Amino acid sequence: MEETLCNVEFLKNNNTYIARVQSDLGGMREYRSSSFEEVLEQVIIDLQEEFETAV
């Protein structure tokens, strides 16, 4: 059985990368940066912390 844990959306608006993350635990949040790697790192760290504390 599959269960959706979170939804992640990556966008680019001009020179800004945007990540929108939605989960039951953390709700909706958004990250912005001029660097895609920085946005990706922020999302990874946030989700790791969220799901480590949920166990």
Secondary structure as UniProt FT lines:
FT   STRAND          6..13
FT   TURN            14..15
FT   STRAND          16..23
FT   TURN            24..26
FT   STRAND          27..33
FT   HELIX           36..54
//
